[in-house]
Amino acid sequence: MKAWPNFATLAALVALVFFVLVIYGYNWGWWDLGVLFTWVHRMPIALGFASLLAAASAGAYMFRRSIPGLVGALAIAIACAGMAYLPIWMRGEASKVPPIHDITTDTEEPPAFVAIAPLRADAPNPAEYDREQTAQQLEAFPQLQSLVLSVPMDEAFAIALGAVKAEGLKVVAAEEAEGRIEAYATVPMFGFVDDVVIRLRSAEEGTEIDIRSKSRVGRSDLGFNARRIESLLDRMEAEAS
């Protein structure tokens, strides 16, 4: 019976490693999105809490008996708590926003992907704008509007490109003559890719900027694309002022 704390800690560690492999296995191409979501949404809550209890009970037993064992068990327990919390957090975020993934500041004439289009050739979500999502976007994110900077095109382009880099996006194309910047962002852990295109056009007041951000996979983006656009707009406006 004295071996049970070590066994409980080991079992919790195996469950944690399995969970990590489920996530990164998708990144490595071992299985598709359906398998990933099945495991992440259904199994980790029960598995995580069971592993948390196993590691925590082992840590309680090791209290004043084995400091290294106690530290290891508690560290694994904390990691297992995160494993259980992740799907809960994802469901909570999904409930706050509509199940859409193609967001733009100009729903009438959304910026189009050009350089990025070939990169999306095999993506489940096509590069074309999905107008079926427009009504839901307008209701959920009415604050996303075209931005007009009172600066000339060349200065606005530099500001926009600087904002893209500051946000950590990977630039694919920066065509100042065409007033177009294309980049992509990789969502941490899961490795999902969201593509971004920024369009700049001369306006009477200066330069009008529109942004579009679209996920390559998945039905709901948990609000990531809208938050990214809002953050980019805020950076540009702050820099211009």
PyMOL commands that set and color helices and strands:
alter all, ss='L'
color gray80, all
select helices_A, chain A and resi 4-27+33-62+67-96+117-120+131-140+153-166+224-240
alter helices_A, ss='H'
color red, helices_A
select strands_A, chain A and resi 102-104+147-149+170-175+180-186+193-203+206-215
alter strands_A, ss='S'
color yellow, strands_A
deselect
rebuild
show_as cartoon
